[in-house]
Amino acid sequence: MILMSERSLREEGTMLKIHQAIIPATLMTLVAGVFAQAAQSDLIQAEITGLRSDKGQVVCALFASEADFPKRADKALAQIKSGISEGHAVCAFPGIAPGTYAVSVFHDENSNGKLDTNPLGIPREGVGASNNAKSRFGPPKFGAAAFQFTGGRMDLKVTVAYL
């Protein structure tokens, strides 16, 4: 039978306490990393093409319902402003839950944060929507621009049109 000194027992008890603290902390860090990676992978990314210049910015809005689509970007689930390079822009919406969505886009050429229109309400700046939904006597309908997002990563292509 091996007898341990009181000092050895205290050291062993201290080591056990350290292991009891380190193992749960390590597991929590690993679990948090997995959830963070999953959240980053739930991404809707829209590549915007057809921009006639690199002036200004592109404003993209992600809508979860037809309410206010596409006119009220301030009421959207998310709104992103993106720079333009060589007639292209990218808008990324991270952390999006599965569901039905639609994206609206406009080329804010003068960077005033709003879609400029003529007296008849026709846009003076380029506009677009997911599914490249077309406008007919007004903006495109939510149903025409809507898409199902099941999670993960979804890449969209939106071509801007100048009316």
Z-matrix of the N, CA and C atoms (Angstrom, degrees):
N
C 1 1.443
C 2 1.527 1 108.02
N 3 1.325 2 114.92 1 133.90
C 4 1.453 3 119.71 2 -178.67
C 5 1.520 4 108.30 3 -97.80
N 6 1.298 5 115.97 4 128.09
C 7 1.451 6 120.97 5 177.34
C 8 1.519 7 108.54 6 -100.99
N 9 1.342 8 115.73 7 134.49
C 10 1.455 9 120.26 8 -179.93
C 11 1.514 10 108.66 9 -104.08
N 12 1.290 11 114.28 10 142.59
C 13 1.458 12 118.01 11 177.78
C 14 1.523 13 109.95 12 -71.90
N 15 1.312 14 116.22 13 161.38
C 16 1.458 15 120.91 14 179.47
C 17 1.527 16 110.53 15 -60.29
N 18 1.344 17 116.45 16 -37.44
C 19 1.463 18 121.07 17 179.20
C 20 1.528 19 110.58 18 -64.33
N 21 1.329 20 116.96 19 -43.24
C 22 1.463 21 120.98 20 178.91
C 23 1.514 22 111.15 21 -62.47
N 24 1.326 23 116.13 22 -39.36
C 25 1.457 24 119.59 23 179.20
C 26 1.529 25 110.90 24 -65.66
N 27 1.346 26 117.27 25 -40.81
C 28 1.462 27 120.61 26 178.38
C 29 1.524 28 110.79 27 -64.11
N 30 1.337 29 117.74 28 -42.53
C 31 1.457 30 121.87 29 179.69
C 32 1.530 31 110.58 30 -63.98
N 33 1.326 32 115.36 31 -41.58
C 34 1.461 33 119.65 32 179.35
C 35 1.527 34 110.32 33 -66.28
N 36 1.320 35 118.28 34 -39.54
C 37 1.458 36 122.52 35 177.19
C 38 1.522 37 111.08 36 -64.08
N 39 1.325 38 117.18 37 -39.73
C 40 1.467 39 121.59 38 177.84
C 41 1.522 40 110.22 39 -64.30
N 42 1.311 41 116.14 40 -43.30
C 43 1.474 42 120.11 41 178.82
C 44 1.522 43 110.85 42 -63.06
N 45 1.332 44 116.95 43 -39.75
C 46 1.461 45 120.50 44 178.47
C 47 1.528 46 110.38 45 -62.99
N 48 1.334 47 117.34 46 -41.50
C 49 1.463 48 121.27 47 178.93
C 50 1.534 49 110.26 48 -64.48
N 51 1.320 50 116.63 49 -40.29
C 52 1.466 51 120.48 50 178.70
C 53 1.527 52 110.18 51 -62.98
N 54 1.330 53 117.18 52 -45.47
C 55 1.461 54 120.74 53 178.39
C 56 1.534 55 111.06 54 -63.06
N 57 1.325 56 116.90 55 -38.65
C 58 1.466 57 120.37 56 179.01
C 59 1.521 58 111.53 57 -65.42
N 60 1.320 59 117.57 58 -27.45
C 61 1.467 60 120.88 59 178.09
C 62 1.528 61 111.31 60 -85.14
N 63 1.312 62 117.27 61 -38.93
C 64 1.471 63 121.36 62 -175.10
C 65 1.523 64 111.70 63 -71.95
N 66 1.306 65 118.14 64 -43.94
C 67 1.470 66 120.81 65 -175.08
C 68 1.530 67 111.53 66 -61.41
N 69 1.342 68 121.51 67 -50.20
C 70 1.473 69 119.49 68 177.97
C 71 1.536 70 112.28 69 -62.47
N 72 1.331 71 117.24 70 -38.31
C 73 1.466 72 120.02 71 179.63
C 74 1.529 73 110.36 72 -63.62
N 75 1.328 74 116.83 73 -40.71
C 76 1.461 75 120.92 74 178.84
C 77 1.527 76 110.55 75 -65.27
N 78 1.334 77 116.40 76 -43.14
C 79 1.464 78 119.98 77 178.72
C 80 1.524 79 111.09 78 -63.07
N 81 1.335 80 117.30 79 -41.31
C 82 1.469 81 120.33 80 179.43
C 83 1.527 82 110.42 81 -63.71
N 84 1.324 83 116.70 82 -39.05
C 85 1.465 84 120.24 83 178.56
C 86 1.521 85 110.51 84 -64.61
N 87 1.317 86 117.49 85 -42.84
C 88 1.467 87 121.02 86 178.69
C 89 1.526 88 111.31 87 -63.66
N 90 1.325 89 117.21 88 -44.95
C 91 1.469 90 121.37 89 179.70
C 92 1.524 91 110.30 90 -63.53
N 93 1.330 92 117.65 91 -43.05
C 94 1.470 93 121.29 92 178.97
C 95 1.524 94 110.09 93 -61.74
N 96 1.331 95 116.74 94 -38.73
C 97 1.458 96 120.43 95 177.98
C 98 1.521 97 112.28 96 -64.00
N 99 1.309 98 117.18 97 -40.17
C 100 1.463 99 121.51 98 178.58
C 101 1.524 100 110.07 99 -64.27
N 102 1.348 101 117.37 100 -44.87
C 103 1.469 102 120.45 101 179.35
C 104 1.524 103 111.36 102 -66.23
N 105 1.328 104 117.43 103 -38.55
C 106 1.466 105 120.29 104 178.76
C 107 1.519 106 110.13 105 -64.29
N 108 1.329 107 116.98 106 -41.00
C 109 1.460 108 120.75 107 178.55
C 110 1.525 109 110.41 108 -65.03
N 111 1.327 110 117.66 109 -40.22
C 112 1.464 111 121.00 110 178.55
C 113 1.518 112 110.47 111 -64.34
N 114 1.333 113 117.30 112 -41.74
C 115 1.462 114 120.49 113 -179.48
C 116 1.526 115 110.29 114 -64.65
N 117 1.342 116 117.34 115 -39.14
C 118 1.455 117 120.54 116 179.48
C 119 1.520 118 111.19 117 -68.28
N 120 1.318 119 117.40 118 -27.57
C 121 1.461 120 118.88 119 -177.27
C 122 1.528 121 111.70 120 -81.64
N 123 1.331 122 119.30 121 -14.08
C 124 1.467 123 121.70 122 175.23
C 125 1.522 124 107.52 123 -83.78
N 126 1.314 125 114.75 124 87.23
C 127 1.458 126 121.63 125 -169.41
C 128 1.519 127 110.78 126 -135.82
N 129 1.323 128 115.66 127 133.01
C 130 1.461 129 121.43 128 169.55
C 131 1.513 130 105.87 129 -110.77
N 132 1.321 131 116.24 130 122.27
C 133 1.457 132 121.24 131 -178.31
C 134 1.522 133 109.40 132 -122.72
N 135 1.328 134 115.43 133 126.86
C 136 1.465 135 120.87 134 179.93
C 137 1.522 136 109.60 135 -110.15
N 138 1.336 137 115.57 136 124.24
C 139 1.461 138 121.27 137 173.54
C 140 1.528 139 106.43 138 -94.53
N 141 1.319 140 115.71 139 123.22
C 142 1.457 141 121.86 140 -175.59
C 143 1.527 142 108.25 141 -103.86
N 144 1.342 143 116.45 142 125.22
C 145 1.463 144 121.91 143 178.73
C 146 1.524 145 109.53 144 -126.52
N 147 1.331 146 115.30 145 173.78
C 148 1.455 147 120.39 146 176.95
C 149 1.518 148 113.57 147 84.52
N 150 1.322 149 118.03 148 10.13
C 151 1.457 150 121.32 149 -179.70
C 152 1.525 151 109.84 150 -73.55
N 153 1.309 152 117.25 151 131.76
C 154 1.463 153 120.04 152 -173.44
C 155 1.525 154 113.51 153 -80.92
N 156 1.317 155 117.20 154 -12.35
C 157 1.462 156 120.06 155 176.31
C 158 1.525 157 109.12 156 -156.79
N 159 1.325 158 114.82 157 170.36
C 160 1.460 159 120.88 158 176.18
C 161 1.530 160 111.17 159 -95.24
N 162 1.310 161 116.87 160 7.47
C 163 1.461 162 121.40 161 179.09
C 164 1.524 163 110.19 162 -70.38
N 165 1.333 164 115.21 163 144.76
C 166 1.458 165 119.70 164 173.98
C 167 1.512 166 113.69 165 76.04
N 168 1.313 167 114.48 166 -142.50
C 169 1.461 168 122.65 167 -176.17
C 170 1.517 169 109.57 168 -149.07
N 171 1.313 170 114.93 169 168.38
C 172 1.463 171 121.16 170 173.60
C 173 1.524 172 106.99 171 -108.24
N 174 1.318 173 116.18 172 136.11
C 175 1.463 174 121.61 173 176.81
C 176 1.527 175 107.19 174 -113.13
N 177 1.333 176 116.02 175 121.50
C 178 1.467 177 122.49 176 -179.78
C 179 1.522 178 108.47 177 -116.16
N 180 1.321 179 115.96 178 140.53
C 181 1.458 180 120.74 179 178.27
C 182 1.526 181 108.81 180 -131.30
N 183 1.331 182 116.19 181 137.46
C 184 1.459 183 123.35 182 178.65
C 185 1.524 184 108.28 183 -107.17
N 186 1.325 185 115.62 184 120.34
C 187 1.459 186 122.16 185 -178.37
C 188 1.521 187 109.96 186 -110.02
N 189 1.340 188 115.74 187 142.23
C 190 1.462 189 121.49 188 178.14
C 191 1.523 190 111.57 189 -104.98
N 192 1.334 191 117.48 190 -1.99
C 193 1.461 192 120.92 191 178.34
C 194 1.520 193 108.75 192 -155.93
N 195 1.322 194 115.34 193 169.52
C 196 1.461 195 119.38 194 -178.31
C 197 1.522 196 112.80 195 -74.32
N 198 1.318 197 117.27 196 -15.16
C 199 1.465 198 120.28 197 179.31
C 200 1.525 199 109.81 198 -59.07
N 201 1.311 200 116.36 199 122.02
C 202 1.461 201 124.52 200 176.30
C 203 1.538 202 114.61 201 72.77
N 204 1.326 203 119.14 202 -0.16
C 205 1.468 204 121.38 203 179.12
C 206 1.519 205 109.30 204 -75.76
N 207 1.298 206 119.75 205 137.64
C 208 1.460 207 129.87 206 -15.19
C 209 1.521 208 112.94 207 -96.45
N 210 1.330 209 116.88 208 5.55
C 211 1.462 210 120.94 209 -169.84
C 212 1.522 211 115.29 210 -70.40
N 213 1.314 212 118.31 211 -31.91
C 214 1.468 213 121.13 212 -173.56
C 215 1.520 214 110.97 213 -108.94
N 216 1.330 215 115.78 214 75.83
C 217 1.462 216 120.29 215 179.74
C 218 1.524 217 111.60 216 -59.68
N 219 1.327 218 117.45 217 -27.56
C 220 1.460 219 120.61 218 178.73
C 221 1.536 220 111.84 219 -68.07
N 222 1.322 221 117.55 220 -16.37
C 223 1.468 222 122.20 221 178.35
C 224 1.533 223 112.11 222 -99.19
N 225 1.335 224 116.83 223 2.23
C 226 1.459 225 121.72 224 -177.74
C 227 1.526 226 110.90 225 -71.67
N 228 1.329 227 115.86 226 162.84
C 229 1.458 228 122.39 227 175.61
C 230 1.531 229 109.94 228 -60.89
N 231 1.331 230 116.89 229 -39.71
C 232 1.464 231 122.24 230 178.55
C 233 1.519 232 108.86 231 -151.60
N 234 1.320 233 115.40 232 148.22
C 235 1.463 234 121.26 233 177.21
C 236 1.520 235 108.17 234 -134.53
N 237 1.336 236 115.39 235 135.23
C 238 1.462 237 121.54 236 -177.10
C 239 1.524 238 108.65 237 -130.54
N 240 1.314 239 116.28 238 140.47
C 241 1.462 240 121.63 239 172.24
C 242 1.513 241 107.24 240 -111.69
N 243 1.334 242 115.78 241 136.00
C 244 1.453 243 120.69 242 -175.32
C 245 1.516 244 110.60 243 -133.09
N 246 1.316 245 115.27 244 144.92
C 247 1.454 246 120.39 245 173.95
C 248 1.519 247 110.63 246 -73.60
N 249 1.334 248 115.16 247 167.19
C 250 1.466 249 121.46 248 -177.37
C 251 1.521 250 108.64 249 -120.52
N 252 1.317 251 115.90 250 138.46
C 253 1.457 252 121.62 251 176.59
C 254 1.519 253 108.88 252 -140.89
N 255 1.313 254 115.29 253 122.77
C 256 1.465 255 122.10 254 178.31
C 257 1.526 256 112.22 255 52.83
N 258 1.329 257 116.15 256 42.10
C 259 1.461 258 120.99 257 176.89
C 260 1.514 259 115.36 258 75.29
N 261 1.336 260 117.10 259 12.44
C 262 1.470 261 122.06 260 -179.88
C 263 1.532 262 110.06 261 -127.72
N 264 1.325 263 114.87 262 152.70
C 265 1.463 264 122.03 263 173.39
C 266 1.522 265 108.11 264 -146.96
N 267 1.312 266 116.01 265 160.91
C 268 1.468 267 121.48 266 178.23
C 269 1.520 268 108.51 267 -133.18
N 270 1.317 269 116.02 268 132.08
C 271 1.461 270 122.45 269 174.49
C 272 1.522 271 107.41 270 -118.22
N 273 1.329 272 116.49 271 124.34
C 274 1.461 273 121.37 272 -179.29
C 275 1.523 274 109.67 273 -115.95
N 276 1.336 275 115.14 274 130.89
C 277 1.459 276 122.49 275 178.20
C 278 1.529 277 107.66 276 -115.02
N 279 1.340 278 118.77 277 96.46
C 280 1.468 279 121.08 278 -178.89
C 281 1.526 280 112.33 279 -85.02
N 282 1.329 281 115.20 280 160.22
C 283 1.461 282 121.44 281 173.63
C 284 1.515 283 114.41 282 68.13
N 285 1.319 284 117.59 283 33.01
C 286 1.460 285 122.15 284 -176.83
C 287 1.537 286 110.12 285 -91.76
N 288 1.308 287 116.35 286 131.25
C 289 1.473 288 121.94 287 178.28
C 290 1.525 289 109.69 288 -77.50
N 291 1.324 290 117.88 289 154.81
C 292 1.466 291 119.69 290 175.62
C 293 1.531 292 110.80 291 -56.74
N 294 1.334 293 115.48 292 145.32
C 295 1.452 294 120.22 293 179.74
C 296 1.512 295 111.38 294 165.51
N 297 1.323 296 115.92 295 -170.23
C 298 1.459 297 122.88 296 177.76
C 299 1.519 298 108.03 297 -103.67
N 300 1.327 299 116.21 298 128.49
C 301 1.455 300 121.78 299 -175.25
C 302 1.526 301 110.37 300 -138.13
N 303 1.332 302 114.83 301 166.52
C 304 1.457 303 122.88 302 170.36
C 305 1.521 304 107.52 303 -144.75
N 306 1.324 305 115.81 304 146.69
C 307 1.458 306 121.65 305 -179.64
C 308 1.524 307 108.87 306 -115.12
N 309 1.329 308 116.21 307 134.53
C 310 1.459 309 121.13 308 171.24
C 311 1.523 310 108.27 309 -115.29
N 312 1.331 311 115.44 310 149.06
C 313 1.460 312 121.63 311 -174.79
C 314 1.516 313 108.17 312 -138.76
N 315 1.338 314 116.81 313 143.00
C 316 1.459 315 119.27 314 166.05
C 317 1.517 316 110.44 315 -144.37
N 318 1.318 317 114.75 316 149.15
C 319 1.464 318 122.69 317 179.84
C 320 1.525 319 107.30 318 -89.55
N 321 1.300 320 116.34 319 101.45
C 322 1.463 321 123.18 320 -179.76
C 323 1.531 322 108.11 321 -83.03
N 324 1.318 323 115.81 322 78.09
C 325 1.468 324 121.33 323 -172.64
C 326 1.524 325 113.69 324 -61.18
N 327 1.321 326 117.89 325 -33.39
C 328 1.459 327 120.06 326 -178.55
C 329 1.535 328 112.54 327 -99.41
N 330 1.322 329 117.14 328 8.18
C 331 1.475 330 123.62 329 176.80
C 332 1.527 331 113.57 330 52.85
N 333 1.329 332 116.72 331 36.86
C 334 1.463 333 119.11 332 177.76
C 335 1.529 334 112.37 333 -93.47
N 336 1.339 335 116.87 334 0.52
C 337 1.462 336 121.35 335 175.83
C 338 1.507 337 115.49 336 81.48
N 339 1.336 338 117.42 337 4.81
C 340 1.467 339 119.03 338 179.28
C 341 1.530 340 109.66 339 -138.96
N 342 1.324 341 114.72 340 158.35
C 343 1.459 342 121.44 341 177.58
C 344 1.521 343 108.17 342 -80.61
N 345 1.316 344 116.53 343 115.98
C 346 1.466 345 120.95 344 179.49
C 347 1.523 346 109.51 345 -81.19
N 348 1.338 347 115.30 346 136.33
C 349 1.468 348 121.38 347 -179.47
C 350 1.533 349 109.64 348 -129.55
N 351 1.332 350 114.95 349 162.72
C 352 1.462 351 119.57 350 175.09
C 353 1.531 352 108.75 351 -84.27
N 354 1.318 353 118.94 352 178.56
C 355 1.474 354 120.43 353 -178.10
C 356 1.535 355 114.37 354 -59.04
N 357 1.325 356 117.80 355 -21.76
C 358 1.465 357 120.88 356 178.19
C 359 1.533 358 112.54 357 -88.04
N 360 1.339 359 116.55 358 -1.73
C 361 1.461 360 120.74 359 -179.55
C 362 1.518 361 113.84 360 88.17
N 363 1.329 362 117.92 361 6.57
C 364 1.464 363 121.49 362 178.72
C 365 1.533 364 108.40 363 -81.02
N 366 1.333 365 117.71 364 130.50
C 367 1.461 366 120.48 365 -177.41
C 368 1.534 367 112.80 366 -60.44
N 369 1.329 368 115.18 367 135.70
C 370 1.462 369 122.13 368 173.01
C 371 1.524 370 110.71 369 -91.51
N 372 1.328 371 116.04 370 -12.44
C 373 1.455 372 122.02 371 179.41
C 374 1.528 373 108.05 372 -113.86
N 375 1.325 374 116.07 373 160.63
C 376 1.455 375 120.79 374 -178.00
C 377 1.518 376 113.29 375 -66.73
N 378 1.332 377 115.73 376 143.73
C 379 1.462 378 121.93 377 179.89
C 380 1.530 379 110.43 378 -132.35
N 381 1.321 380 115.59 379 157.72
C 382 1.457 381 120.88 380 176.77
C 383 1.514 382 110.55 381 -163.14
N 384 1.324 383 115.41 382 168.67
C 385 1.466 384 121.46 383 179.42
C 386 1.523 385 109.24 384 -149.63
N 387 1.329 386 115.53 385 159.09
C 388 1.461 387 120.15 386 176.34
C 389 1.532 388 109.33 387 -56.80
N 390 1.309 389 115.87 388 154.83
C 391 1.468 390 123.99 389 -174.36
C 392 1.532 391 110.99 390 62.71
N 393 1.334 392 116.49 391 10.23
C 394 1.469 393 121.93 392 -174.15
C 395 1.531 394 110.52 393 49.06
N 396 1.338 395 114.66 394 40.52
C 397 1.468 396 121.36 395 178.85
C 398 1.526 397 109.25 396 -58.85
N 399 1.297 398 115.73 397 133.66
C 400 1.463 399 121.95 398 -176.52
C 401 1.526 400 110.84 399 -93.11
N 402 1.324 401 114.39 400 150.75
C 403 1.463 402 119.61 401 175.11
C 404 1.518 403 108.97 402 -91.05
N 405 1.321 404 115.66 403 138.79
C 406 1.456 405 122.54 404 176.67
C 407 1.520 406 107.32 405 -132.91
N 408 1.308 407 115.61 406 107.38
C 409 1.463 408 120.75 407 -177.67
C 410 1.529 409 111.04 408 54.31
N 411 1.301 410 116.03 409 45.22
C 412 1.459 411 122.09 410 -179.05
C 413 1.512 412 109.81 411 137.61
N 414 1.313 413 117.01 412 -178.04
C 415 1.464 414 119.81 413 -178.51
C 416 1.523 415 112.09 414 -67.12
N 417 1.345 416 117.14 415 160.53
C 418 1.469 417 119.55 416 177.76
C 419 1.528 418 110.98 417 -63.32
N 420 1.297 419 115.79 418 154.44
C 421 1.469 420 122.05 419 179.10
C 422 1.534 421 109.52 420 -83.48
N 423 1.315 422 115.22 421 150.95
C 424 1.463 423 121.45 422 178.74
C 425 1.523 424 110.54 423 -55.85
N 426 1.321 425 117.14 424 -44.31
C 427 1.470 426 120.96 425 -178.36
C 428 1.516 427 113.24 426 -59.30
N 429 1.333 428 117.08 427 -34.02
C 430 1.465 429 120.57 428 179.84
C 431 1.534 430 111.61 429 -74.83
N 432 1.316 431 116.71 430 -27.85
C 433 1.465 432 120.98 431 -177.77
C 434 1.529 433 112.55 432 -97.93
N 435 1.329 434 117.77 433 -10.62
C 436 1.464 435 122.15 434 -172.75
C 437 1.525 436 112.38 435 -70.19
N 438 1.328 437 114.66 436 148.16
C 439 1.465 438 122.64 437 175.93
C 440 1.518 439 108.73 438 -144.73
N 441 1.334 440 115.46 439 155.27
C 442 1.464 441 122.07 440 178.09
C 443 1.520 442 108.67 441 -90.90
N 444 1.313 443 116.19 442 129.58
C 445 1.464 444 121.77 443 175.17
C 446 1.519 445 107.40 444 -113.76
N 447 1.335 446 117.04 445 119.76
C 448 1.459 447 121.31 446 -176.74
C 449 1.528 448 112.84 447 -100.28
N 450 1.320 449 116.41 448 5.15
C 451 1.458 450 121.06 449 -177.31
C 452 1.521 451 109.71 450 104.22
N 453 1.306 452 115.40 451 175.74
C 454 1.461 453 120.10 452 -176.34
C 455 1.518 454 110.42 453 82.03
N 456 1.296 455 116.67 454 -134.94
C 457 1.457 456 121.62 455 179.60
C 458 1.518 457 109.46 456 -124.84
N 459 1.320 458 115.81 457 134.20
C 460 1.457 459 121.22 458 177.48
C 461 1.525 460 107.89 459 -128.68
N 462 1.332 461 115.75 460 128.37
C 463 1.459 462 121.92 461 176.85
C 464 1.520 463 109.07 462 -106.54
N 465 1.319 464 115.11 463 126.89
C 466 1.458 465 122.13 464 178.46
C 467 1.526 466 109.03 465 -113.19
N 468 1.310 467 116.05 466 154.70
C 469 1.458 468 121.74 467 172.22
C 470 1.516 469 107.43 468 -123.16
N 471 1.327 470 115.40 469 126.56
C 472 1.464 471 121.61 470 179.90
C 473 1.522 472 107.33 471 -125.01
N 474 1.329 473 115.89 472 126.19
C 475 1.456 474 121.93 473 177.21
C 476 1.526 475 108.44 474 -102.14
N 477 1.326 476 114.71 475 124.58
C 478 1.464 477 121.07 476 -179.39
C 479 1.524 478 109.27 477 -79.33
N 480 1.328 479 116.34 478 138.46
C 481 1.466 480 122.09 479 177.03
C 482 1.523 481 108.67 480 -118.39
N 483 1.316 482 115.78 481 145.01
C 484 1.466 483 122.04 482 176.86
C 485 1.512 484 106.77 483 -110.29
N 486 1.322 485 116.90 484 120.17
C 487 1.460 486 121.75 485 -174.01
C 488 1.517 487 111.49 486 -88.66
